[in-house]
Amino acid sequence: MRIAVASDDLNVSANVGRCTSYMCYTVDRGVITQCQNFPNPCLPPASTATLLHNLGVDLLLSTSLEEPVHRALQEGGVEVVTGATGTARSAVESYLVRWLLDRDALDSEGEAPAALC
């Protein structure tokens, strides 16, 4: 799994389209194994979605997201989770904790987990 975080310096950016970079974390079995920083080329929403998809991103974390960008990312195969705050790494770690807890709940109860954010 590859998770991108719209970032300004090391923190989650409030604006995906105007963030300074995308911190991309590779996750294997719930553990962050790699981190790469890609500068934001400030592309239109559809091109941003294509860029992230080409980088292998499965999920984008952000504080908030405008509807055109959200739609373009989803159409480009990138899942979006909003409400992230703090540092990019702590946002990914928080997401992973919730994701792993929800997976455990699904495995033990046989029901779909609640929304992650």
C-alpha positions, 0 to 999 in steps of 0.5 A: 500500500502506498499512502500520500499526504499533502504536505507543507514542510513536514505537516499535513497541508490544509490545501491539497492543490497548493501544498508544497509536496506529497509525502509518499509512504510505502506500507507493508503489513501495517508498517511504514517501510519507505518515505519519499517526498515529491514536490507538488508541480501544481497541476490541474485536479485530473493531472494531479490524480494521474501523477499520484496514480503513476506514483503508485499511490492508493490513498491520499490523506489531507485536512480537507479537499475541494470537490473537483479534486476529490472527484478527480482523485477517486476517478483516478483510482486514488482513495481519499481520507480527509481530516488529517492533522499534525505531521505527515508521518503521524497522520499516516500512523494514525490512519494505520492504527485505525485501519488495523483495528478495523481489520481486526474487528472485521476478522473477529466479528465478520462485519464491515468496519465503521468508516475510518475517518 
